Amino acid sequence: MRRGVTVVAALLAIAALAGAASAYTYAEGEYGTLIYASDARSMAMGGAGIASADGARGMALNPALVGKAEGIDVVFTAAAVSAEESREVPLYDSFEGIIAYNTYAMNMNLYDRYIGNVAWKPAGEFEWMPAVAVGYGPRVDMSYNYHVQYRDSDTQAEPLDKILYDYWIQNDGGVNALSVAVSQEVMDELFLGVGVDFLRGDADAEERTVYPVYSEEEDVELWSSYDELSGTQFTVGLLSEQLHRVDIGVVYRSSFTLDGDYSMEDAEGEVTEGNFEYKYPDAIAVGLEYHPRNELMTSVSLDVIYTRWSEFESDLAEDIDFDDTVEYRAGVEHQFFDNTQARFGLVYQPAYFDEHTTRTAFCFGLGLDVVGVRVDIGGQMGVREYGIEEGRLRETISIGTVTVSHTF
């Protein structure tokens, strides 16, 4: 038991020191992207796992899954995220018809993300006690970085056109969740779980122009802001394995309010301070895992998540008109006889800012045992396009994830 406590403390310390940052996009830069942290297995299966990600690895997806833990279950996940953005303006013919698009800015940013979870299920004479879990990971991400360089095509400074200035937008930060979950088997193969997320974070944002060293102009910080954020969210989950070949998971995630204090400075150096509230929507999710009747050890997972983004509120902005979203995640896992798995998945993810904008992603991965430790590898690549004031924006998000887990 002493060794188990030491492992728990070490993992939480690593996760807390590592922090969380991930790649997200222009449209979500202000209010962020909701993240319900999953491991590499779920990532490879399109993010599905509400009915299948057992133990500590599933606590952010469905707290009822914590009840499947055996002994002390330790999971650590690291992800590298590449965000590529290209901005394009239309080229018109003489009849004002669009004949092509011209790219005027292209950016690629790399980010990292870290998640740590620990679950404990008493054994022996204390087997009647519920399983408990503690985790740390990102919940709302507000990171976004943009850079474009303006040049004078009529003035050449070898070998390129003369640089006029660089324009930057940089948003960094978001909200992390320190999560606690409890799960109990209330009936034979029926698990009930409850989770609480204590949300804390901050976000920096700035917009500036930077002139080259030979310019007579001085750099200008157009504006900058710093926000501190906090809140609490509750989650209730159910897992039923009572059917012969189908497992069912149901999750309700409560709405939550982020209370913030902000400080903003404009280009003239005038500082404005105040406080605000962002009310994020509730969501309900259903997950299925199906085990076909055949000799091949294959399972199919499907999650459907409905989020009521139309209920989002901000006391700093009026007439926010977000769309409710229904997200689909599907994956297949094939078990080889040497305890190695191959996984594939798809994600269909509508955007809350525009119901006609969707992100579709392809996912893949492997699971294997390495010297007694479970190692899962997952990858995802997704693309979406949408219109902006200057033209259109194309985003490509690529994610590579590694999860290391062990049961003591």
N, C-alpha and C positions, 0 to 999 in steps of 0.2 A: 504493500500500500504506500509506503514511504517513497518508493521509486516512482510510483504512478503520480503522486502529488508533485514530485520534482519535475516530471515531464510536463505536466499541465502548466506549472508556473513558467517553465522555460519557453514553451510554445506561445503563451500569451504575451510574454515579454518581447519575443521576436516579432510577433504580429503588431504589437503596439508601436514598437520602434520603427518598423518598416513603413507604416502609414499606408495610404492608398491614393493612387492617382491613375486615371485611365483616360482613354481617348474618346472624346465625344465631339459634338459638332456645333456648327454655327447656330442652327435653329434651337438647340437645347442649351446654349451657353448661359442664358439668363436664369432659367428655372431648373435646369439640370435634367439628368437622365436617372430614372429610378433603377436601382440595381439590387437584385436578390441573388446574392453571391452563390454560385454553384461551383462544383469541382470540375476537374478535367473530363471525368466520365460524362457528366451531364452536358458539358460544353460540346463534346464530340457527338452527342445525341440530340443536337439542336437546342440544348438547354432544358430538355425534358427531364423530369426526375421527381415530380410531385408524388408519384406512387412507387418509385423504385430506388431512390438515393438513400439507402439505409444508413442509420447511425449518425455520427457527427457530420458526415458530408452532406446530409440532407436537411439540417436544422433550419437553414434560411429559406429553403423551398417549402418545407412542410414540417412543422415541429413534431407532428405525430411520428415521423420517421426516426426520431431520437429513441423511441421505445424499442427499436430493433438493434440497438447497440448491445455488445457483449463485452463485459469487463470495462477496461478503459480504452476508448477509441480516440485516437489522435489523428488529425488531418491538417495538412498544411498545403496551401495552394499558392503558386506564383504564376503571374501572367505577364506577357509582353504584348503590347498593343500598338499597332501601326495604323495611323489615321492619315489617309491621303485625300486631299481636297483640291479640286480644280474648278476655277470660276471661268465662265465663258460668256461672251457677248455675241448676239446674233449678227450675221452679215446679210444684208438685204440686196436684192436686185433692184432694177429700175422701177419695178412695179410694187416695191415694198414687200416682196415675199422673201421669207428666210431661205437662203440657199446653203448656209453652213453656220457653224459656230467657231469663234476664235477664242482660244484660251489666253487669258491675260494674267492669270495668277495660278500657281500650283504650289501646294505646301504638303509636306509630309512630316508628321510628328510622331515620336516614339514615347510611350508611357509605360509604367509598370503598375501592377496591382498585387496586393498580398492579402490572403485570407487565412485565418487560423481558427479551428474549431476543436473542442474537446468534449466528448460525451462519456458518461459513466453509468453503467447498469450494475447494481449490486447483484452478487451471486450467492449461492448457498442459502442459508437460513434467512437472508435479507432479500431474497429474490422477489418478494411481494412489493418491495419499494419501487417507486417510479424511477425511470431513467432521467438524468439531468444532463444539461449541456451548456457550455459557455463558448461564445465565439466573438470574433472581431473582424470586421470587413467593411467595405464601402457600401453606402446606401443611396446617396444622391451625389452624382458627379457633375461638376460645373466647369470642367476643364475645357478650354478651347484656345488655340493659338493660330493667328493669321498674320501673314507677312506678304507685302507686295512692294516691288521696287519700281519707281517711276523714272523713266529716262527721256532725254531729249533726242529724238531721232535726227534732228537737223544739226546737232553738234556732236562730232565724233571725237572721243578720246580713246585712242587705240587700246585694245582691239574692239571695244564696244562703244555704244552710244554713251554720251555723258550722263552720269547719274544725277538726277535732280534731288530726290530724297527717298527714304524708306518709310513705309507706313506699317505700324504694328498694332495688333489687338492681342492682348494676352489675358486670359482668364485661367486662374489656377485655384484648385481647391474643391471643396465639396463637404459632404457630411458622412461620417463614419458611424457605424452602429456597434455598440457593445451589447451583445445579445445574450439572453438567458432563456432556456427552454426546459420544459418539464413534460414528460410523456408517460402514459400508463396504459397497459393493456386492460381495458375495461371489460372486455369479453374475449372469448377465444378468437384469436386472430383479428381483433378489432382494437385499434390504438387511437387514443385521444391525446392531443398535444396542445400546449399553450406556450407562446413565446412573447417576450417583452424586449423591445429594442430601445436602448438609451442612445439618443442621437446627439452628436456633438460635431462641430466642424467650423470651418471658416473659408472664405473665398476672397481672393484678390482679383481685381480687374483694372486694366489700364489701356488707354489708347494714346498713341504718341506718333510723332513724325521725327525722324532722325536724318539730319543733313550730312553730306560727306565733309571731310576735313577741309577741303578747298572752298567750300561754300561760305558766303558771308552771312547766311542765315544761321540762327541758333535753334537747337533742338527744342521741340515744343511738346509738353505733356498735355494733351487735349483734355483728358480727365482721368481720374483714378479713384478707386473705391476699395474699401475693406469692410467685409461683413463677418459678423460672428453669429453662428446659428446653433439652435438647440431644440430638442423636442423628444417625444416618446410615441412609439407605435406598438400596437398589440396584434398578435396573430393567433388564430385558432385553426387547428388542423385535425383531420380525421383520416385514418388509413384502414381500409378493409381488405383483408386477404382471405375472406370467407368463401369466395367463389373459387372454383377448381383451377381455372387457368387465367383469371383476370383479377388483378389487384386494382383498387380504386382509391384515389386520394382526393380529398376536398379541402380547400384552404380559404379562409376569409382573412384578409388583411385590412385592418382598420384605417380610416383616414388619419392623418396626423398633421399637426401644425408646427412649423418651424418658426420660432420666435428669434428675431435677429436685431442686432444693433449695428448700424452702419455709420461709416464716416466717408464722405466723398469730397474730393478736391477738384475744382475745375481749372481751366487753363490760366485764369487770372490769380490762382492761388487761394480763392475763397473756399473755405471748408464748411460743409453742411453735415450735421450729425442728426441722428434720429433713430427710431426703431420701426420695425415692420413685422408683419405676419404673412407667411405663405401657408395656405391650407392645401395639402396634397390629398388626392382622392383615395377612396377605398377601392378594393379589388376583390374579386372572387375567382378562384382557379379550380379547375378539375383536371385530374391526371389519371391516365389508364396505363397499366402495363399488361401486355398480353403474351402468354407463353403458348405458342402453337403446339399441337399434338403431332410431333414427329421426332425422329431420332436426332436431328440436328438441334443442338442446344442454343436456340435463338429466341430473343424476346424483342417485342416492339413496344415503344413508349410513345404516348401522345399527351401533351398538355395543352389546355385552352385557358387563356387568362383574359378576363374582362376587367378593364380599368375605367372608372367613371371620371375621365379627365374633364368632362363638362362641369364638374363640381369644383374644379380648382379655383382658388380665390387668392388674390393679393391685394392688400390695402394700399399698395403703391401704384396700382394700375386699375383703370376702369375698362369695362367692356371686353374682358378677356373671353375669347370664344374658342375654347379648345374642344376637340372631338373625343368622344368615348372611343376606346380602342379594344379590339379583340385580337389577341396575339396567338399564333399557333406554333407549337414546337413539336417536332416528331423525330424519332430516332430508332435505329435498329442496332442491336448488339448480338454478335455471334460468338459463342464460347467454343474455343478449341479444346482438345483433350489435355493439353499441357497447361491449362489454367491461364491461357492467353486469350484476350478478347479483341475483336475488330469491331469498330463502331462507325456509323454514318448517321447524319441527321440533316434536317432542313429547318429553317426559321422563317416565318412570315410575320413581319413586325410593322404594323401601321404606325404613322407618326401622329402624336397628339395635336400638333399644330396644324395639320392638314390631312384630312381623311383620305385624300387621293395620293398621298406620298407614303410609300411603303419601302421597307428594307427587306430584301430576301437574301438569306445567307446559306451557304453550304458548309457542312461540318463533317469532321472525320477525326479518328483517333484510335489509340491502342491502350490496352491494359495488360500488365504483366507483373510477375513477382520477381524481385531482385533481392537476393540474399535475405529472404524472409520479410522484406518490406514491400508493400503494394505500391506500384508506380503506375500512374495513369497519365496519358498524354492526349491532349485535345487541341484541335485547330478549327478556326472558323474564318470564312471570308464572305463579306456581304457588301452589296452595292445599292445605292439609291440616288435618285436625281429629283430636284425640285427647283421651282422658279424663285429668283430673288429680284430685287429692283433693277440690278444692272443686267440681268440675263438669266442664266441658270447655273446651278451648283451641282457637281457630281462628287459623291463621297464614296470612298472605298475603305472599309474597316477590316483589318486582318488581326486575328488574335491567336496567340499560341499559349497554351496553358499546360502546366505540369503540377500534378498532385501527388504528394507522398503521404501515405497513411500506414498506420500500424495499430494493432490491437494487443494490449498487454493483459 
